[in-house]
Amino acid sequence: MHPLHLFHYCPCCGSEQFLPQDEKSKRCVACGFEYYLNPSSAYVALITDDQGRLLVERRGREPAKGTLDLPGGFADMHERAEDGVAREVFEETGLTVTRSRYLFSLPNNYLYAGLDIPTLDLFFLCEVKDTTLLHAGDDADACFWLPLSEINPADFGLHSISRGVAFFLASHGISNTTDNHSFL
């Protein structure tokens, strides 16, 4: 179901005359308020250790519980993307990001509480201070390092993460990907 179909009343005046305007917006006939459904921002961290292995997680919650994932999550209000990716890495792995560099973005849909939320996932290459402090936290069941040659993007349960991992592997000359797109 499209998320806009769930909003029946104008959030400004409460009118039931809150009608679709186009595929991404609704307009209130009573007060003129227009609401646009824009994607939520999310962060994704690509972290390698000194052996060139990628840090991955096992998802502890739905959607895609039990599949592989990368550290990351939704943006908080009034937060810079660099601070947000560092926050998410710390919450999920206990690791402190010392440097992050934006790589690329991918659109996604994230099923949350029965609502398909459009997201724009921002991928960062991150360096961390001390990898010995690694432990699973927040919604990660486990955190571990995988050699790039052993990674299959299809094992990652979220579409944008799977594609992002495929791009990352391709940028490292690894062809065990299921995505034929070139690295962005």
C-alpha positions as CSV (number, residue, x, y, z in Angstrom):
1,M,0.0,0.0,0.0
2,H,1.3,3.5,-0.9
3,P,2.0,5.4,2.4
4,L,-0.1,8.4,1.3
5,H,-3.2,6.2,1.3
6,L,-2.9,5.9,5.1
7,F,-3.3,9.7,5.7
8,H,-7.0,10.5,5.6
9,Y,-7.1,13.8,7.4
10,C,-5.2,17.1,6.9
11,P,-2.5,17.3,9.6
12,C,-3.1,21.1,9.7
13,C,-6.8,21.6,10.0
14,G,-8.2,18.0,10.4
15,S,-10.3,18.2,7.3
16,E,-11.4,15.0,5.5
17,Q,-10.8,16.8,2.3
18,F,-7.2,15.7,2.2
19,L,-7.0,14.4,-1.4
20,P,-4.3,13.0,-3.7
21,Q,-2.6,15.6,-5.8
22,D,-0.2,13.3,-7.6
23,E,1.8,10.1,-6.8
24,K,3.9,11.8,-4.1
25,S,1.6,14.4,-2.5
26,K,-1.8,15.3,-1.1
27,R,-3.5,18.6,-0.8
28,C,-6.2,19.8,1.6
29,V,-9.2,21.4,-0.2
30,A,-10.2,23.1,3.0
31,C,-7.0,25.0,4.0
32,G,-4.7,24.5,1.0
33,F,-2.0,22.6,2.9
34,E,0.2,20.4,0.6
35,Y,2.0,17.4,1.9
36,Y,4.8,15.8,-0.1
37,L,6.0,12.3,0.8
38,N,9.8,12.6,0.5
39,P,12.2,9.9,1.3
40,S,13.7,9.5,4.8
41,S,17.5,9.7,5.0
42,A,19.4,6.6,6.2
43,Y,23.1,6.0,6.6
44,V,25.1,2.9,5.7
45,A,28.7,2.3,6.8
46,L,31.3,0.3,4.8
47,I,34.1,-0.6,7.2
48,T,37.2,-2.7,6.5
49,D,39.8,-3.9,8.9
50,D,43.6,-4.0,8.4
51,Q,43.2,-7.4,6.7
52,G,40.8,-6.0,4.1
53,R,37.7,-7.8,5.5
54,L,34.3,-6.0,5.6
55,L,32.3,-5.6,8.8
56,V,28.9,-7.1,8.5
57,E,26.0,-7.7,10.8
58,R,23.3,-10.3,11.2
59,R,19.9,-8.5,11.4
60,G,18.1,-9.1,14.7
61,R,14.8,-7.6,13.7
62,E,12.4,-7.4,10.8
63,P,12.5,-6.6,8.0
64,A,14.8,-9.3,6.8
65,K,15.6,-10.6,10.2
66,G,18.5,-13.1,10.1
67,T,20.0,-11.8,6.9
68,L,23.3,-10.0,6.5
69,D,23.4,-6.2,6.8
70,L,25.8,-3.3,7.2
71,P,25.9,-0.9,10.2
72,G,23.5,1.9,9.6
73,G,20.1,3.4,10.2
74,F,17.8,6.3,9.9
75,A,18.9,9.9,10.2
76,D,17.9,11.9,13.3
77,M,16.6,15.5,13.0
78,H,19.3,18.2,13.1
79,E,22.1,15.7,12.5
80,R,24.9,15.9,10.0
81,A,25.2,12.8,7.9
82,E,28.8,12.3,9.1
83,D,27.7,12.4,12.7
84,G,24.7,10.1,12.0
85,V,26.7,7.4,10.4
86,A,29.2,7.5,13.3
87,R,26.3,7.4,15.8
88,E,24.8,4.3,14.1
89,V,28.1,2.5,13.9
90,F,28.7,3.1,17.6
91,E,25.1,2.0,18.6
92,E,25.3,-1.2,16.5
93,T,29.0,-2.2,16.9
94,G,30.5,-0.3,19.8
95,L,33.2,1.0,17.4
96,T,34.1,4.7,17.2
97,V,34.3,6.2,13.7
98,T,37.4,8.4,13.3
99,R,36.8,9.3,9.6
100,S,34.0,8.9,7.1
101,R,33.9,9.6,3.4
102,Y,30.6,9.7,1.4
103,L,30.6,7.3,-1.5
104,F,27.2,7.1,-3.1
105,S,23.4,6.9,-2.5
106,L,20.7,4.4,-3.4
107,P,16.9,4.7,-3.1
108,N,15.2,2.0,-1.1
109,N,11.9,1.1,0.5
110,Y,12.0,0.0,4.2
111,L,9.1,-1.9,5.6
112,Y,8.4,-0.5,9.1
113,A,5.3,-1.3,11.1
114,G,3.5,-2.3,8.0
115,L,4.3,0.9,6.2
116,D,6.6,0.9,3.2
117,I,8.8,3.9,3.9
118,P,10.8,5.4,0.9
119,T,14.4,6.0,1.9
120,L,17.5,7.5,0.4
121,D,20.4,5.4,1.8
122,L,23.7,7.3,2.0
123,F,26.8,5.0,1.9
124,F,30.0,6.0,3.7
125,L,33.4,4.5,3.8
126,C,34.3,4.6,7.5
127,E,37.5,4.2,9.5
128,V,37.3,3.1,13.1
129,K,39.5,3.6,16.1
130,D,39.8,0.1,17.7
131,T,38.3,-3.0,16.1
132,T,38.9,-5.0,19.3
133,L,35.9,-3.3,20.9
134,L,33.5,-4.8,18.3
135,H,30.3,-6.1,19.8
136,A,26.7,-6.4,18.5
137,G,24.3,-3.8,19.9
138,D,20.9,-2.2,19.1
139,D,19.2,-4.2,16.3
140,A,22.3,-6.3,15.3
141,D,22.3,-9.9,16.5
142,A,25.9,-10.4,15.6
143,C,28.8,-8.4,14.1
144,F,31.8,-10.1,12.3
145,W,34.4,-9.6,9.6
146,L,34.1,-11.3,6.2
147,P,36.8,-11.5,3.5
148,L,35.5,-9.6,0.4
149,S,36.0,-12.8,-1.7
150,E,33.5,-14.7,0.5
151,I,30.7,-12.1,0.4
152,N,27.6,-12.7,-1.7
153,P,25.4,-9.6,-2.1
154,A,22.3,-11.8,-2.3
155,D,22.9,-12.7,1.4
156,F,22.0,-9.1,2.4
157,G,18.3,-8.9,3.0
158,L,17.6,-5.2,2.2
159,H,17.6,-4.3,-1.5
160,S,19.7,-1.2,-1.3
161,I,22.3,-2.8,1.0
162,S,22.6,-5.8,-1.4
163,R,23.2,-3.4,-4.4
164,G,25.6,-1.2,-2.4
165,V,27.6,-4.2,-1.4
166,A,27.7,-5.3,-5.0
167,F,29.0,-1.9,-6.1
168,F,31.6,-1.9,-3.3
169,L,32.8,-5.3,-4.3
170,A,33.0,-4.3,-8.0
171,S,35.0,-1.3,-7.0
172,H,37.5,-3.7,-5.5
173,G,37.6,-5.9,-8.6
174,I,35.6,-8.7,-7.1
175,S,33.1,-10.3,-9.4
176,N,31.1,-12.4,-7.0
177,T,28.2,-10.0,-7.4
178,T,24.6,-10.5,-8.6
179,D,24.4,-6.9,-9.8
180,N,25.5,-6.0,-13.3
181,H,25.6,-2.2,-12.7
182,S,29.0,-0.5,-12.5
183,F,30.2,1.1,-9.3
184,L,28.8,4.7,-9.0
